Amino acid sequence: MLPVLPLQNAVSSLVEGIGIALTPSILLWMVVGLVLGMVLGALPGIGSPVAMAIVLPLTLPLPAEAAIILLVAIYSGAMFGGSVAAILLNAPGTESAAATTLDGYPMAKSGLAKNALAIATTASALNGFAGAVILVILSPVLIGAVLAFGSPEYFLLALLGISLITIVTDGSIVKGLVSGAFGLMISTIGVAIFSPTPRFAFGQLSLYEGINFVAALIGMFAFAEMMKLAAQKTISEEAVELGGSITEGIKTVFRYPKSMVKALVIGLGIGMVPGSGATTSTFVAYAEEARSRVEGAFGEGDPRGIIAPEGANNPTVSGSLIPTLSFGIPGSGSTAVLLGGILMHGLQPGPVLFEEQLSFTYAIFVSLFLGNFVILAAGYTVIPYASRITDLDTNVIIPMVVVLSFAGAYTLADNWVDVVAVLVLGIYGFYMVKYNYSVIAFVLGIVLGPIAEQNLFRALSISGGEWSIFYTRPLSAAIVVAIVFVLFGPFIKPYVSRGIDRISS
């Protein structure tokens, strides 16, 4: 049985975390992050990973607490901001808001744009509150479990994360594996962790420290997205007039409590799965709501078609923090950038973070809760002015983001290699998307490669070179079973389904 953090320790750390989160400077950065996330999230082609990647190098002068809470706030704000463009322009600001377009845009076209925006704001914020509260309630069990993990378990968890590439990849599994393998290869550039031997440095001293993880993220998300956006002259030409009532939109959400609860559960659950992210959770929530409907026409402006994806997006933020903070395994592109920020500020996800920075961990959870007040207030305030989003021009946005990307990469270590990495990996990321290769699989490879290597050597040092340490411990054995299931499940499933069909017939 996994240990549980003593209640007294959890409560005292929670109180300290509340104190940190309520510090005026932290509150200020939280509000800045939320507003920035909401604005950038509303711009098609930007989204939360790009917004976070742009801001990440700029957080270097900030204390770790302020920097991480700023990034989490941008993440949370962008989840809501994406719905504005989805509803008004039929062009989601974030991938996770794509499901919102299915009913949000038709409702707006019918003259109820304010209703749709109010529904999205209310559903996102209320379930954001609930997700943060559940995260705090579950944290003693979560933290106790993390503290029970050792190097063998972390090595196997890294392998599990890499194995998940086979099920989180859209399209070809082979392309997903190729993407992940290339990410792993990039992670090995530089001097080996446990030896002075340089790898793939080609005699260049500037490559001995490897490719900066943050520079890679900026290239893969910010620069690559700007290349995609470059073909567009304006954000969108499909805007609708603002009609309807904010008050009626708010009331609508409270007429569908079951839809809200289902979206909350789906968002939290899927958010915990590495590689899934809010795009998966919002579409699953929408599909479940459409499947279980009693009446109504989904795709024609049904309010439940907005409640489901928007009610799932912010809980996904809470859920995705669990694998990111606990094991250093990002649940999405946004949490990969967040992980980059955590590492950049000298923090280490896992037992070290929970043992030495437990109060700070709770401060992140509390900030998630408080941030939803800002989402509600700002969301309702900007609704009357939301249609001005169509005035923005890509000729302004693209140069600004590209300059910030290069400048931010260079400030990481005053190293030209980081700038080149942004350019090269940005172009690579653009063509990966164009030819249906998985960017998330590539990022998982970069993130999990060093984790797997470090804990492999550490575990073998502990065991004196005995590989049995990876399957004789109960937790290790359970993870091995999960890896086998993930790797071979997709190949076995068709045969199992045929067998069941034959038996039933």
N, C-alpha and C positions, 0 to 999 in steps of 0.2 A: 504493500500500500504506500502511495506517495505521501511524503510529509506535507503538513500544512503550516504556513507561517503562523506563529502564536498571535492570537487576536490582539493582545496588548501591544505587541510590536507593530502590528498593522495599523491599529488606531493611532498610536503615537506618531508613526511616520505619516499617516494621512493628515493629521493635524498640522504637522510641520510642512507637508506639501501644500496644504491650503494657505498657510502663511506665505510660502514662496510665491504661489500663484497670485496672491492678492497684493504682492509688492507693487507699488505704483509703476516702477520701470517695467516689470514683467507684464503688467496689465496693458501698458502702453504698446509694447511690442506685440502682444496678442491681438490688440485691436488693429494695429498697423497690418499685421499678417492677414487677418481676416478680411479687411477691406481690400488689400492688395490681391488676395486670392479670389475674392468675389469679382473684382474688376477684370483681372487677367483670365479667370475661368470663364468669363462671359465672352471672350474673344475666340472665335473658331480658329484652331491651329495653335493656340497657346496651351490651355489646360494646366492641371496641377503639376505634372512632372516638369514641364517646361518652365512654369513660373518658379517652382522650387529650385530648379537647376540654375536659373538666372540669378536668383537671390543668394544661393548657397555661398559663393565665394565672398559676397559682401558681408556675411555674418562673421568673418574671421576676427574682426576687432571686438565682437560682442562676447560677454560671458557665456559659457556653455548653456546655462539655464535659459537665458534670453534667446539665444540662437535657435535652440531646438524647439522651444515653444513658438517662436516666430514661424519656423518651417511647418510645424504641425498646424498652426493657425492658417497658413496659406493653403495647405492641403485641404483642411476642412472648409474654408471659404470657397475654394475653387469647386468643390463638389456641388455647392449650391449655385455658384455663379454660372456654371455650365448650363443650368436649366433656363436661364434668361434667354440666351441665344437659341436654345432648342425650341422654346415656346414662341418667341417673336420672329425668328429668322428661318426656322426649320433647318438650322445649321448648328448642331450642338457644340458648345464651347469646349466640352471635355467628352472623351469617348463614353464615359459613364452616363452622360446625359442623352445619348442617342435614343435610349428607350423612351425618354420623356417626349421626344418629337412625335411619337406615334399617336398620342392623343392630345398633347399640349398644343401643338401647332394647329390641328383642326379646331380645337376649342377657341384658340385665339382668332382664327379666321372667321369663326361664327360670331365675333363681336364680344367675346368674353375673355380678352387677354388679361385683364386685371384679375379676374377670377382664377385663371390658370396660374398666374405668377404667385398669387396669394396662397393657393393650394400647395404649390411647390415649396414656397418659403416655410409654411406652417408644418407640412409633413416632414421636411428635411430637418428643421430645428427640433421639433418635438421628439422625433426618434433619435436625433443626435443627443438630446438630454438623456433619453432612456439608455442608449448605448454606452454613454460615459458612466452612468450609474452602475450598470451591470458589470462594466469593466472593473470598477472599484470593488464591487461585491465579490467578484471572482478572483480578485488579485491575491488574497492569501493562499488560495489553492494553487494558483498559477506560479507564484513566487516560490512556494514550497517545492513544487515539482521541478522548477528550474534549478534550485539549489541541490537537488538530488542527482543532477546530470554531471558526468565527468567527461574527460577527453574522449573516451571511446564512444560515448553517446553523441557528443558533438560532431565527431567525424562521421558517424552513421547518419545523423540528421542532415549534414551537408550532402551526403550521398542521396538521401531521400529527397532533398530539395532539387538536386540535379535530376533525379529519376522522375520527378513531377513534370519535367519538361515534356514527357511523352503524353501527358493528359491535359496540360494547360495550353498546348500549342494549337492554334487555329489552323486547320488544314493538315498538311503533310507532317507526320511524325518524324520522318527522315529529315525534313528541313528544320524541324525544331531541334533535333539532336545535333545537326550540323551547326546551328546557331549557338547552342550551348557549348559545344566542343570548341568553337572558335573563341567564345568568351573565356573558357578555361585556359586556352593557350595564351590569350592576352594577359591573364592573371599571373602567368609564370614568368613573364619578362622581368629581368632584373636579377639581383643576387638572391640565391636560394635562402629560405628562412633559417635552415640549420646548417648551412655551410657557406663558405665565402665564394662559392663558384657562381659566376655570372651566367645567365641563361638568355639566349636570344637578344643579347645586347649589341652584337656585331661590332664589338670594340669601342662603342660609344659610351663614354663615362656618364653622359646625361641619362642613359637608359638603365644604369645600374640600380636605381631606386624603383624601377618599373614605371608603368603607365599610371599616372595619378587617377585614382578611382573617380574623383569628382570631375576631372577634365573629361573622362570617358562618358560620364553621365551627361555633362553639358553638351558634348558632341552628339550623342545618340538621341537625346530628347530635344534640346533647344535648337541646335543648328540644323538637324535633320528636318524638324518640323517647319522651320523657316524656308527650307528648300521646297517643301510641299506647298507652302502658302504663297510662294513667289509667283505661281502661275495665276493667282487671283488678283484682280485689280481692286476689288472692294471686299469687305467682309461678307456681305450678302446683298442680294437685290430682291429678297422675298419677304421684307418686313410687313407687319400688319399694324393696323391702327389699334390704339389702346382703348378698349371699351370694357364694360362690365363693372363689377364692384369688388373691392378688396374685402369688405366685410362678409359678403356672401361666399367668397372663396374660403375664408377662414372657417366659416360655419360648415362648409361642405366637408372639410376634413373630419370633423367630429361626428359626422353621420356614418362614417365607415371605420369604426374602431377595429374590426377584425382585419381589415386590409392593412391597417397600421401595424398591428401585432405581427402579422405574417411577414410584412416587409422588414420589420425589426429583426426577427429571428433569421430570416434569409441573409440580411446584410451582415449581421454579426458572424453567422456560421461560415459564409463564403469568404468573408474578410480574413478569417484565420488561416485559410488555405493558401500557401505560397504560390504566387504566379496567377491567381485568379483575379483579384481586384474588383473594383466597383463596377466595371463594365459587365462582368459576369453576373454579379449580384443583382444589378438593376434589371437586366434582361430576364433572369430567372424569376425575380419578383413579379415582373410584368406578365410573364408567361403563366405563372401560377395564378395570378389574379384573373387573367383572361380565361384560364381553364376552369376555374371554380365559379365563374359568374352565374348568377341566376337569371339576370336580365341585363339589357344594355348592349350597346354596339361599340365594342372596342375598336379603336382606329378612327372613330368619328367624333372624338371629343369627350369620351367618358371620363369623369373625374378620377375614377379608380385607376385609370391608365396613367395618371400623373402621380397619384398618391403612392402607388406601388414602387415605381423606380426611385422617386424622391425620398420615400420613407426608408429605402434600403441604402441610399448612398452614404449618408453620414454614419450610420452604424457600421458600415464597412470600414470606415476610418478607424473606429475603435477596435474592431476585430483584427484589422491588419497590423495594429501595433503589437499584438500578442506575439506572433512569430518574429517580428522585427526586433523588439526589445528583449525578448526571452532568449532567442537563439541566433540572432543576427541573420535571419533568413527573411528577405523582404517579401511582402505579400503582393506587391504591385510595383509599377514603375515609380510611383510617388514615394512609396516606402523605401525603395532602393535609394532614391535621392536623400530621404531622411536618414537612412543608415549611413550614407556618405557624410552627412553633417555630424552625426554622432561620432563617427571615427575621426573626422577632421578636428573635432574639438577634444580629442584625447579620451573619449569615453569608450568603454568596451561593453557591448551588449552581452547579456547572459548573467551568470552568477555574480561577476564582479560588479556589474551595474546595480543589481538588486542588493548586494551586500554593502556596498560603499555609497551608493547614491539612491537609496530607497525613497527618501523624502522627495528627491527630484523626480523620480518616476511617478510618484503620486501627484506631484505638481503638474505633470503633463496631463494626467487623467482629469484633474480638476480644471485645468485650462480648457480642455475639450468641452467640459460641461458649461463653463462660463461663456465660452465662445458662442454658444447657441443663442444667448441673449443678444449678442451683437448681430448675429445672422437675422434674428427676428426684427430687431430695430432697424438695421440697415436695409434689410430686404423690403419691409413695408414702406420705408422712406423713399427708396429709389424707384419703386414701381411706376409712379407717374412720369418719370423721366427716362424709363428704360429704352424707349424707342430710339433714343439718340445714338444707340450703339451702331446704327447703320451709317453714321457719319464718319466712322473711323476708316482710314485708308491703309491698305497693306504697304504702300510706299513709305509710310511713316513707321509702321510697326516692325517690318522686317529689318531695315538698317539698324534700328535701335536695339533689337534683340541680338543681332549678329555682333554689333560692337560690344555690348555688355557681355556676350558669351566669351569673346576673345580676351577682353580686359579682365574679366573674372578669372579665366583660366590662368592668365599670366600672373595675377596677384597671388595665386595659391602658393607658389614657391619661387617666383621670379625666374621661371624656367621656360625657354622657348619651346621645349619639347611638349609641354602641356598645351600650348597654342596649336602646334601641329597635330596633336592628338585630337583636339576638338574638330579641326578641319577634316582630318582623315576619317575619323570615326563618324563624324556627321554625314559625310558623303556615303560612307559604308551603310549607316543606318537608313539613309534615304532609299538606297537601292535594296536593302533588306525588306523594307516595307513594300516597295514597288513589286518585288518578286515573291512576296508572301513568305518571307523568312521571319522568324519570331525575334523581335527586339527584346521582349521579356526573357526569353530563353538565353539570349546573349548576356543580358545583365545578370541573370542568375549565375551563369558561368563565371563571370568576373567576380561576383560577390562571394560565391561559395568555394571557389578554388583555393584561396588562401586559408579559409576556415578549415577545409578538409585537410590540406597539407599540414598545417600547424598541429591540428589535433591528432592526425595520424602519427606523426613523429613523437608527439608527447605521450600518446597512449602506448606505443611500442617501447618507449623509454621506461614507462612505469612497469610494464609487464616483462621487461627483459627480453623483448623481441618475440614474445609469444602472441600469436594471432588469435588465440582462444579468448583473449580479453574482449573481443568484439562480438562473441556469441554466448559466452557463459554467464554474463551478468543479465538479470531479468529484463532490465530496461533495454539493454543492447539487443537482446534476443527479440524483443517486441518490435524494435525498429527494423531489424533485419527482415522480419516477417512482412512488415509494411512495405519495405523496399521491393521484395519479391512480388508482392501483390500489385504494386504500382507498375513494375516493369512488365510483368507477364499478364496482368489483368486484361488489357485491351486485346491481346491475342487469344486469350482463353474465352472471353465473353461470348463471341459468336458461336463457338461450339456448345457452350453451356445453354445458350438461348435455343439452339436447334434441338438439343436434348430435351429441354422443357417442353418445346412445341410438340415433339414426337410423343412424349408421355401424355400431354394434355389431349392430343388427338387420338 
